[in-house]
């Protein structure tokens, strides 16, 4: 844990509160956290839901099925 905290502190997303063993997010850290939360909600979660839906008619779903069949990954 100390390694990870040190790396985060050196890269700027968190700063240590003087005189304590606690950390707080910096303005950069808040922006990065909001960016990754929004990216997850908008792209990853919806994309994975579309891919795993068997009844999906999306082009992405069909292309992934075709790629899996072609590569021998489909059972």
The 8 nearest C-alpha neighbors of each residue, nearest first, counted from 0:
[[1, 3, 2, 4, 5, 6, 7, 8],
 [0, 2, 4, 3, 5, 6, 7, 8],
 [1, 3, 5, 0, 4, 6, 7, 8],
 [4, 2, 6, 0, 5, 1, 7, 8],
 [3, 5, 1, 7, 6, 2, 8, 0],
 [4, 6, 8, 2, 3, 7, 1, 9],
 [7, 5, 3, 9, 8, 4, 10, 2],
 [8, 6, 4, 10, 5, 9, 12, 13],
 [7, 9, 13, 5, 11, 6, 10, 14],
 [8, 10, 6, 7, 11, 5, 12, 13],
 [11, 9, 7, 8, 6, 12, 13, 5],
 [10, 12, 8, 9, 13, 7, 27, 28],
 [28, 13, 11, 25, 27, 24, 7, 10],
 [14, 12, 24, 8, 25, 23, 11, 7],
 [15, 13, 22, 23, 8, 24, 25, 16],
 [14, 16, 22, 21, 17, 23, 13, 20],
 [15, 17, 22, 21, 19, 18, 14, 23],
 [18, 16, 19, 15, 20, 21, 22, 14],
 [17, 19, 16, 20, 15, 21, 22, 14],
 [20, 18, 21, 17, 16, 15, 22, 23],
 [19, 21, 22, 18, 16, 15, 17, 23],
 [22, 20, 19, 16, 15, 23, 17, 14],
 [23, 21, 15, 14, 16, 13, 24, 20],
 [22, 24, 14, 13, 15, 25, 16, 21],
 [25, 23, 13, 28, 12, 29, 14, 26],
 [24, 26, 28, 13, 27, 12, 29, 14],
 [27, 25, 29, 28, 30, 24, 12, 31],
 [28, 26, 30, 25, 29, 12, 31, 11],
 [12, 27, 29, 25, 31, 24, 26, 30],
 [28, 30, 32, 26, 27, 31, 24, 33],
 [31, 29, 27, 33, 28, 32, 34, 26],
 [30, 32, 34, 28, 29, 33, 27, 35],
 [31, 33, 29, 35, 34, 30, 28, 36],
 [34, 32, 36, 30, 31, 35, 37, 29],
 [35, 33, 31, 37, 32, 36, 38, 30],
 [34, 36, 38, 32, 37, 33, 39, 31],
 [35, 37, 33, 39, 34, 38, 32, 40],
 [38, 36, 40, 34, 39, 35, 41, 33],
 [39, 37, 35, 41, 36, 40, 42, 34],
 [38, 40, 43, 36, 37, 42, 41, 44],
 [41, 39, 37, 44, 38, 42, 36, 43],
 [42, 40, 38, 39, 37, 45, 43, 44],
 [43, 41, 45, 39, 46, 38, 44, 40],
 [42, 44, 39, 46, 45, 47, 40, 41],
 [45, 43, 47, 40, 46, 42, 39, 48],
 [44, 46, 48, 47, 42, 43, 49, 41],
 [47, 45, 43, 49, 48, 44, 42, 50],
 [46, 48, 50, 44, 49, 45, 43, 51],
 [47, 49, 45, 46, 51, 50, 44, 52],
 [48, 50, 46, 52, 47, 51, 45, 55],
 [51, 49, 47, 60, 48, 52, 46, 59],
 [50, 52, 48, 49, 47, 53, 60, 55],
 [51, 53, 55, 49, 54, 50, 48, 60],
 [54, 52, 55, 51, 50, 49, 60, 56],
 [53, 55, 52, 56, 51, 49, 57, 60],
 [56, 54, 52, 53, 57, 49, 60, 50],
 [55, 57, 54, 58, 60, 61, 59, 53],
 [58, 56, 60, 59, 55, 61, 49, 50],
 [57, 59, 61, 60, 62, 56, 63, 55],
 [60, 58, 62, 57, 61, 63, 50, 49],
 [61, 59, 50, 63, 57, 58, 62, 64],
 [62, 60, 64, 58, 63, 59, 65, 57],
 [61, 63, 65, 59, 64, 60, 58, 66],
 [64, 62, 66, 60, 65, 61, 67, 59],
 [65, 63, 61, 67, 62, 66, 68, 60],
 [64, 66, 62, 68, 63, 67, 69, 61],
 [65, 67, 63, 69, 64, 68, 70, 62],
 [68, 66, 72, 64, 73, 70, 69, 65],
 [69, 67, 73, 65, 71, 66, 70, 72],
 [68, 70, 66, 67, 71, 65, 72, 73],
 [71, 69, 67, 68, 72, 66, 73, 65],
 [70, 72, 68, 69, 73, 67, 74, 66],
 [73, 71, 67, 70, 68, 74, 69, 66],
 [74, 72, 68, 67, 71, 64, 70, 69],
 [73, 72, 71, 68, 67, 70, 64, 69]]
